[in-house]
Amino acid sequence: MSIQQLSFAEPFFSAKYITDEEYLEIGKNRCILLNLSEAGVKIEEQLLGFFCSTVVTNTVLGNIHRAILIEHFDRYAEAEIKKLYKHIRSAWTLVFDATGLERHKGVQLWRSPKEHLGNVEVNMCYAHAVPLHVGLHRTHWGTSEFREVHTQIIGYGKMQQCRENDIATLYREDYLAPGGTHQPMYNERYEYPWHQYETVTPGIFMATEITGPQI
């Protein structure tokens, strides 16, 4: 049993990595819960599935095999949001400086440090421009067994899927509000369609990756 305080989102948000907890009490503050286990997390009489997220408050969670909990995501009043974004731009890394990818050149996207939790990697990103134009892609570096989802923290976004490397071939959009995670896009061979995150408003999302065999 473990509740580990994470540092990747500090000092802007509080994040915890929870493993093998039979019960966890959630108080009146609203939190975002992302389940990273194929075993469902019990919320009252319902189960939260693998790579699914929701906002929880005033409840007791059960059967938490592996999950991430984001606290204080809604503590910033509307008047404070622009100040928060300014602080983040000075603290986090411009995504092109982190990756060097051509498709990231000129993109107004900032990335927090990555945190490594066994075969899980997690970080947050601040997307400034609307539209963002982060770039359609199908492949990810590293292991071939790669699972990734994005969870909206502040603001609104959408995941776009295309038939080709051309936004004109768009066939699906999944809209994201705070606390929401899109349905995983990979197939049984861990292949992805052409896809990208796009902004609806400036905002912050969390990228969560699982590599190698699921545990």
C-alpha positions in Angstrom: 0.0 0.0 0.0 1.4 3.4 -0.9 0.4 7.0 -1.5 3.4 8.8 -3.1 3.5 12.6 -3.5 4.7 13.5 -7.0 6.7 16.6 -8.0 6.1 17.0 -11.7 3.3 19.5 -11.4 4.5 21.4 -8.4 4.0 24.1 -7.3 1.0 24.6 -9.4 -0.9 21.4 -8.6 -0.7 18.5 -6.2 -0.3 15.1 -7.7 -0.3 11.7 -5.9 0.5 8.2 -7.2 -1.7 5.6 -5.4 -1.0 1.9 -5.4 -2.7 -1.0 -3.7 -5.0 1.0 -1.4 -8.1 -0.9 -0.4 -9.9 2.4 0.5 -9.1 6.1 0.1 -11.3 8.9 1.6 -11.8 11.9 -0.6 -12.9 15.1 1.2 -14.9 18.1 0.1 -12.2 19.3 -2.3 -12.7 18.1 -5.9 -9.9 15.9 -7.3 -9.2 14.3 -10.7 -8.7 10.6 -10.6 -7.1 8.7 -13.4 -7.2 4.9 -13.1 -4.0 3.1 -14.4 -5.1 -0.4 -13.6 -7.2 -2.9 -15.5 -9.0 -3.5 -12.2 -11.7 -0.9 -11.8 -11.6 1.7 -9.0 -14.8 1.5 -7.0 -16.7 4.9 -6.7 -19.9 4.3 -4.6 -21.6 1.5 -6.6 -19.8 2.1 -9.9 -16.4 1.1 -11.3 -14.0 3.5 -13.1 -12.2 1.6 -15.9 -8.6 1.5 -17.1 -7.3 4.8 -18.6 -10.5 6.5 -17.5 -10.8 9.6 -15.4 -13.4 11.5 -13.4 -13.8 14.2 -10.8 -14.3 12.9 -7.3 -15.4 14.6 -4.1 -17.1 13.6 -0.8 -16.7 9.9 -1.3 -14.6 6.9 -0.4 -12.7 5.2 -3.2 -12.2 1.4 -3.2 -9.9 -1.1 -4.8 -7.2 1.3 -6.1 -4.5 -0.9 -7.6 -2.8 2.0 -9.5 -4.0 5.5 -10.0 -3.0 9.2 -10.2 -4.9 11.8 -8.2 -4.6 15.5 -9.1 -5.6 17.8 -6.2 -6.3 21.6 -6.3 -6.9 21.7 -10.1 -9.9 24.1 -9.6 -8.3 26.4 -7.0 -7.5 29.1 -9.5 -10.2 31.8 -9.9 -10.8 33.1 -13.4 -8.8 36.3 -12.6 -5.8 34.2 -11.6 -5.6 32.0 -14.6 -3.6 34.4 -16.8 -1.1 34.9 -14.0 -0.9 31.1 -13.5 -0.1 30.6 -17.2 2.6 33.3 -17.1 4.3 31.5 -14.2 4.1 28.2 -16.0 5.7 29.6 -19.1 8.7 30.7 -17.1 8.9 27.4 -15.1 8.3 24.7 -17.7 10.1 23.9 -21.0 9.0 24.9 -24.4 8.1 21.6 -26.1 10.4 22.2 -29.1 13.4 22.7 -26.7 12.5 19.4 -25.0 12.0 17.2 -28.2 13.7 19.0 -31.1 11.0 17.6 -33.4 10.3 19.6 -36.5 6.6 19.5 -36.0 7.0 21.2 -32.6 8.9 24.2 -34.0 7.0 27.4 -33.2 4.3 25.6 -31.3 3.3 27.4 -28.2 3.3 24.4 -25.9 5.2 24.2 -22.6 6.0 20.9 -20.8 6.5 20.2 -17.1 9.3 17.7 -16.0 8.4 14.1 -16.6 8.0 11.8 -13.6 8.9 8.1 -14.0 6.8 5.6 -12.0 8.0 2.1 -13.1 6.6 1.7 -16.6 4.5 4.9 -16.2 5.6 8.3 -17.3 3.5 11.4 -16.6 3.8 15.1 -17.2 1.7 18.2 -17.8 1.6 20.6 -20.7 0.3 24.1 -21.1 -1.2 24.8 -24.5 -1.2 28.6 -25.1 -2.3 29.1 -28.7 -5.8 28.5 -30.2 -5.4 26.7 -32.5 -2.3 25.0 -31.2 -1.2 23.1 -34.4 1.0 20.7 -32.4 1.2 18.4 -35.4 -0.4 15.1 -36.5 1.7 12.0 -35.7 1.3 8.2 -35.5 4.5 7.0 -33.9 6.1 7.5 -30.5 9.7 6.9 -29.5 10.7 4.0 -27.4 9.1 0.6 -26.9 6.5 -0.7 -29.4 4.1 -1.4 -26.5 3.1 2.2 -25.9 -0.2 3.4 -24.4 -0.9 7.1 -24.0 -3.9 9.2 -23.0 -4.4 12.9 -22.2 -6.4 14.2 -19.3 -7.7 17.8 -19.3 -6.8 19.7 -16.1 -7.7 23.4 -16.9 -9.5 24.8 -20.0 -10.9 22.8 -22.9 -9.3 20.7 -25.6 -9.9 17.9 -28.1 -8.2 14.9 -29.5 -8.4 14.7 -33.3 -8.0 11.6 -35.4 -7.3 11.6 -39.1 -7.0 9.0 -41.9 -3.9 10.6 -43.3 -1.3 13.2 -42.3 -3.7 15.9 -43.3 -6.3 17.6 -41.0 -8.6 17.6 -44.0 -9.0 13.8 -43.5 -10.3 14.3 -39.9 -12.9 11.7 -39.0 -13.2 11.9 -35.2 -12.9 14.5 -32.4 -13.1 13.8 -28.6 -13.7 16.9 -26.6 -12.0 17.3 -23.2 -13.2 19.3 -20.2 -11.5 19.4 -16.8 -11.3 15.9 -15.4 -11.9 14.2 -18.8 -9.7 11.7 -20.6 -10.2 10.6 -24.2 -10.7 7.0 -25.1 -7.4 5.3 -25.9 -6.6 5.4 -29.6 -4.2 2.5 -30.1 -5.3 -0.9 -31.4 -4.3 -4.4 -30.2 -0.9 -4.0 -31.9 -0.3 -0.6 -30.2 -0.7 1.2 -33.6 -2.1 4.7 -33.6 -4.0 6.7 -36.3 -2.8 10.1 -37.3 -3.7 12.2 -34.3 -3.1 15.3 -32.3 -4.2 17.3 -29.3 -5.9 20.6 -30.2 -7.0 23.5 -28.1 -10.5 24.8 -27.7 -9.2 27.3 -25.2 -5.8 27.8 -23.7 -5.4 25.2 -21.1 -3.4 22.5 -19.3 -3.5 18.8 -19.9 -1.7 15.8 -18.4 -0.1 13.2 -20.7 0.2 9.7 -19.2 2.2 7.0 -20.9 2.5 3.3 -20.1 5.3 1.4 -21.8 5.9 -2.4 -21.8 3.6 -5.0 -20.4 0.7 -3.7 -18.3 0.9 -4.5 -14.6 
